[in-house]
Every structure is written in structure tokens, then in C-alpha cells.
Amino acid sequence: MRIAIVGPCAAGKTTLARELNALGYDAHDCAQEHSHVQTMWQRVTRPDTLIYLDASLPTICARLRVNWEEGYLDEMNRRLTHARAHADSYLDTDPLTREQVLDRVLTFLDALTSPRAL
């Protein structure tokens, strides 16, 4: 299963992709937030599953040690609109540790691949 991970800067995309790859998944973080092409995430990664990680401006600023204005996040979110609308899973990473993000995503992926009861 090919997994694409999108979201604003500092939401945890790169970390999650690295951790999933270490566990044997085919995961790719996609810098959709920097692209004006709304479907870049589809073209570049051609995923079976799209995971959207989100973070608020205060969290992003704290993680990156920057002082961005709200307009910068608004622009990133505008560029991510298409990806968010097509995401199979959405996760707000603000209150979560790295380990909690990984655990929730693994639970989601397990539910996708587990046989369903009839």
C-alpha cells in the first residue's frame, strides 16, 4: 500500500513517513503546502491512502521556532484544500506526541487492511 502524507509545515509529515518506512510501509511525505498545483500530491505520490496531518499556527511556530503571521498558514491551508478534501484520514497533531501520531496512524492502517466481518 502506497501512503501519502500531507499537511502544513511542522505537522509531522516527515517524521511519520520515516517511522512508517522503518516499519516496512511505503510512505511518502508530500510538500503540497508549497505547491500551487492542487493535485500535486496525486501526481507525485500516486497513493492508495492519503493521510492529512494538521497543526495550528502556535504549534507550527513553536516546532519551527518561527514567528509566522496567520496569513502564512491561511495560504498553506488554501494550497492544501484539495488534499484535505480527499484525505482518507485526518489527524490534528497539536495535542499529540510523535508516538501517539504513529500509534493512531497504525491503528487506521490496520483497520484498512484487516478483513471485515460479514
VMD Tcl script that draws the C-alpha trace (Angstrom):
set ca {
  {0.00 0.00 0.00}
  {1.43 3.37 -1.05}
  {0.78 6.05 1.58}
  {1.00 9.81 1.02}
  {1.18 12.20 3.96}
  {0.24 15.86 3.55}
  {-0.36 18.82 5.83}
  {1.10 22.18 6.78}
  {4.75 22.66 7.70}
  {5.73 21.11 11.04}
  {2.63 18.93 11.32}
  {4.85 15.83 11.48}
  {4.79 14.57 7.87}
  {8.48 13.79 7.51}
  {8.73 12.16 10.93}
  {5.68 9.99 10.32}
  {6.87 8.93 6.86}
  {10.28 7.99 8.25}
  {8.73 5.97 11.08}
  {6.28 4.19 8.76}
  {9.06 3.36 6.30}
  {11.14 1.92 9.16}
  {8.20 -0.40 9.86}
  {8.08 -1.56 6.23}
  {5.37 0.73 4.85}
  {5.72 2.61 1.56}
  {5.11 6.11 2.94}
  {5.90 9.46 1.34}
  {5.57 12.97 2.72}
  {4.42 15.39 0.06}
  {5.15 19.11 0.33}
  {1.76 20.03 -1.10}
  {1.64 23.13 1.10}
  {4.35 24.71 -1.09}
  {2.71 23.94 -4.44}
  {0.19 25.94 -6.43}
  {-0.80 22.70 -8.19}
  {-3.73 21.43 -6.09}
  {-3.29 17.82 -7.22}
  {0.48 17.57 -6.78}
  {0.01 15.00 -4.01}
  {-1.75 12.72 -6.52}
  {0.71 13.25 -9.34}
  {3.87 12.83 -7.31}
  {2.97 10.01 -4.93}
  {0.03 8.20 -6.60}
  {-1.12 6.96 -3.20}
  {-3.54 4.24 -2.23}
  {-4.13 6.08 1.04}
  {-3.84 9.78 1.88}
  {-3.20 10.88 5.46}
  {-3.62 14.54 6.40}
  {-1.72 15.76 9.46}
  {-2.76 19.16 10.75}
  {-1.26 21.65 13.19}
  {-2.28 25.10 14.39}
  {-0.21 28.24 13.89}
  {1.01 28.36 17.53}
  {2.14 24.73 17.30}
  {3.86 25.28 13.95}
  {5.65 28.38 15.28}
  {6.79 26.53 18.40}
  {8.02 23.47 16.47}
  {9.89 25.53 13.88}
  {10.89 28.36 16.23}
  {9.49 30.97 13.85}
  {7.05 33.84 14.18}
  {4.74 33.49 11.19}
  {1.63 35.55 10.65}
  {-1.81 33.92 10.35}
  {-1.82 34.76 6.63}
  {1.06 32.37 6.00}
  {-0.89 29.46 7.49}
  {-4.00 30.56 5.60}
  {-2.05 30.32 2.34}
  {-0.70 26.86 3.22}
  {-4.22 25.71 4.10}
  {-5.55 27.11 0.82}
  {-2.96 25.08 -1.08}
  {-3.92 22.00 0.93}
  {-7.70 22.29 0.39}
  {-7.89 19.63 -2.34}
  {-5.71 17.18 -0.42}
  {-7.69 17.65 2.79}
  {-10.96 17.06 0.94}
  {-9.60 13.76 -0.42}
  {-7.84 12.54 2.73}
  {-8.68 9.07 3.98}
  {-7.57 10.04 7.47}
  {-7.31 13.43 9.20}
  {-5.30 13.88 12.39}
  {-4.76 17.06 14.41}
  {-1.23 16.67 15.78}
  {-1.34 19.65 18.17}
  {-2.03 17.70 21.35}
  {-0.14 14.55 20.32}
  {3.37 13.23 20.73}
  {5.23 11.61 17.85}
  {4.48 8.22 19.32}
  {0.76 8.98 19.62}
  {0.59 10.14 15.99}
  {2.29 6.94 14.86}
  {0.02 4.79 17.03}
  {-3.16 6.40 15.67}
  {-1.99 6.10 12.08}
  {-1.02 2.45 12.58}
  {-4.47 1.78 14.04}
  {-6.04 3.44 10.98}
  {-3.84 1.46 8.57}
  {-4.57 -1.79 10.40}
  {-8.31 -1.15 10.06}
  {-7.82 -0.61 6.31}
  {-6.04 -3.90 5.80}
  {-7.94 -6.11 8.25}
  {-10.58 -8.40 6.78}
  {-14.04 -7.13 7.55}
  {-16.60 -9.33 9.28}
  {-19.60 -10.23 7.18}
}
mol new
graphics top color blue
foreach p $ca { graphics top sphere $p radius 0.5 }
foreach p [lrange $ca 0 end-1] q [lrange $ca 1 end] { graphics top cylinder $p $q radius 0.2 }
display resetview
